[in-house]
């Protein structure tokens, strides 16, 4: 599991809590940020020095 997957999973678990306190829109914003991070990371090229 990648870091982005862990963050996405955590956001999913916190969805009910955020909705209960009126922060439902936060989930939408956070998910969009994670999606952009994942797209960026997927488009990177790594050389052999990167572990």
N, C-alpha and C positions, 0 to 999 in steps of 0.2 A: 504494500500500500504506500503510495506516495504521500508527501506532506500535503499536497493539494487535496488528495482524497480524504486524509484525516481531518483537514479543516472543513471540508464539505460535510463530512459525517457529523462533526461537532455542531456545525451550524444547523443541520437537520434536527439534532436532538434538542437544541435550544429554541427551536421554532415555537413550541407551545408556550414556553416561558415568556419569550418576547411578545407573543400575541396577547398573553394574559395581562401584561403590563402596558399594553398599548404601543408596542414597538414592532408591529407586524411589518411595517415598511422597511425596517432594518434588515430583515431576512432577504428581501429583494435586492437591496443595495449590496449586501455582503456576498450574496450568490453571484451577482454580476461581476464583482471584483475578483472573486475566485475564478470564474470562467475566463476572465481576461488574463489573469496570471497563468492559468493552465495553457491557454492558447499561446501565450508568449513563450513559456517554457518548452512547449512542444515544438516550436519553430526554431529553437536554438540548435546550434551545432557545437558539439563538444570535442575537444581534442583529447588525446590519450592521457594528458596530465590531469584532467578533471576526474575526480573519483565520485 
